[in-house]
Amino acid sequence: MKTIKLLSTVLAVAIVAIATAVEKPKMHVVPLTANRAIVSIQNDNEALFELSIHAENGDLVYYKQSTKPLNSYQKIFDFKGLKNGSYTMNLKVNDTRLSKDFQVASKGIEVGESKLRFDPYFSYSENVLKLSYLNFDKENFSLNIYDEKGLVYESKVGKDFNITSGYDLSRLSEGKYDVVLSSFNNEFTFSLEK
């Protein structure tokens, strides 16, 4: 399959999509005592959200998914049951992700800066798959396409900040496909049907 570089079109669509349709959540983590912190989440629009805390080794130590759209959420967390070490609190609102690293130590909780990230933009029309992603962390990404039987296409996408690509899928048979954009730390999936 040929890779079609549609830089200006895909980039323009992605910029417009991000500028107009993206959520801008805010997450504040304020230590109250050596073991407790209050977490406050605000969003301009009501939306479903997911909040998780992962240990440095990747273990999930907390997960909450809202059952109804909210524009604010607040909870006091007691971290005394956590081992001393590094943790990451992740908030996902629609296609926007906000993460905040924090340290748990005997002397207290130390909170780092927030990182705002956006999920990639995928579209499929007229046998062309378009993809755009702002790779803030400059991770090395690859793109794989799977059908019901397994892998049908793979490509190294690279680690540029602005990833924009188009793929001609006209040679693929009719059917359902899963497109996976992945790095060591992230995986995004897009399903399409020809």
N, C-alpha and C positions, 0 to 999 in steps of 0.2 A: 504494500500500500504506500502510496506517495503521501508525504507530509506536505500539506498545503499551508504556506505561511500567509495567514490573513491578519497580519499584525494590526493594521490600522482599524479594520472593521471590528475585529474581536475586542481589541483594546478599547475602542470607543464605546461599544456595547457594555463592556465590563465596567468601565468608569461611570457610565450613566447608571447602570444597575446598582453599583455600590453607592454612588452619591445619592440616589433617590430612594432606594428600597431597603437600605441596610439599617438594622437596629443599632442603637448606640447605648448599650446598657452601661451602668456604672455599678461597680462592686467595691464596697469599703469593708476592710477588715480592721477592727480597732480592738487591741488588747485591753481587757478590763482588769485582769489580774495575771499572775504568772502562768495560770493554766486555762484561763477563759478569755474568749474574744467574742465580740458581736459582729455578725456579718450582715450588712445591709445591701440590698440590691434594688436599683431603680432603673426603670426603662420608660421611655416616652410613651410607648404604646403598650396596651395589654398584650401579652404573648405567653405561650407556654415556655417553660425553661427547664434546663437540667443543671443541677449543681452537684459536683463531685469533688472528692479529695483523694489524691493518689500519693502514696509514699514514694520515696526516691527510687525504689526498686520496681515501681509500677503497680504495686498492690493497691486495690481499691479499698479505702477505709471508710468512705461515706458516699452515699448517693441519694439524691432527691430529685424527683421529677414532678413538676406541678400538675395537678389534675384539671386545673382550669386556667385560662389566661389571667395573668396578673401584671400589674405595672410596678409593684413593690413587694419585697419580701424581707423579713428580718428574723434572725435566729441567734441565740447565744449558744456557742459551742464550748464544750468542756474538753480540753485536749489532754487532761492528766492521764488518760488511758493510753495515749500515744507514746511510743518510744522517742527519745531524743533523736532528732534528725531533720532532714529536708522533706518538705511536702509541697504539693501544688494543688491549689483550689481552682477548679475549672467551672466556668459558667457558659452555657450554650443557650443562646436565644436565636431561634430561626437559623440563619446562616452565619451568625456572628458568634465568635468565641472570645472569651475574656479569661485570662489565667493570671494567677497571682501566686508567686512562690512565698513560702514562709518557713521559718525554722522553729522547731520546738526544742527547748533546752531547759535545764533545771533553773536557769536564771529568768526564764520567761519566753514569750513568743515574739519573734522578730519577723515583721512583714515586709516583703519586697514590693517592687513596682509592678503595676499591671501591664499585661501584654494583650493588645487587641489584635485579633486575627479574623479573617473572613474565609468562609468555605469557597472552593472554586466555583466558577460559573461554567456549566455545561449546556450545550444545546445541540440538537440533532435535527437536520432538515435537508431534504433533497440529497440524501446519501453522504452528507458532510457532517462530521462530528467536530464541533468547535469547543475549545476549552481555553479558559483564562484563569490565572491564579496569581495572587500577589504573595510571593514567597519571602516573607519578612525574615525568616530564619535562614534563608539561603540553603535549605536542605536539598539533597540530591534526590530528584523524583524520577519515577518511571511510570509508564502507562501500559496497562495490560488490558486486553479485551478477551472476554470469555463467553463461550456459548454453553449449551447444556452439557457438552462433551468435555469441555476444558478450554485451555488457552488456545486462542486463534491468532493473536497478534501481541507483540511486545515492542516497546520502544523506550529508550533512555530519553527523558525529557530534559534533564539537566538541573542546575541549581541557580539559574538566573533569578533576579528579584521578580521580574515580570515574565511569567510563563504564559505565552499565547501560542496556540497551535490549532491547525485544522487538519483533519484526517479524512481522506476519501475512502468511504466504506462501500463503494459500489460493487466491489468484487466479493463481498460477503454474501452468503446465502440468506434467504428470507428466514426470519426467526427472531428470538429474543437474545439480547446480549447484555452483559454487565461490563461496564468500563470502570477500571480501578486505577486511580491516580494515587501512588503511594511513595512514602519515604520511610526512613527508619522509625520516625516518631508519629507519622500521620498516615491515614488511609481514608480516601474519599471514593464513594461508589455512585455511579450513574447508570440507570437501566434504560435501555432503548429497545425498540422493536422495529425491524425492517419490514 
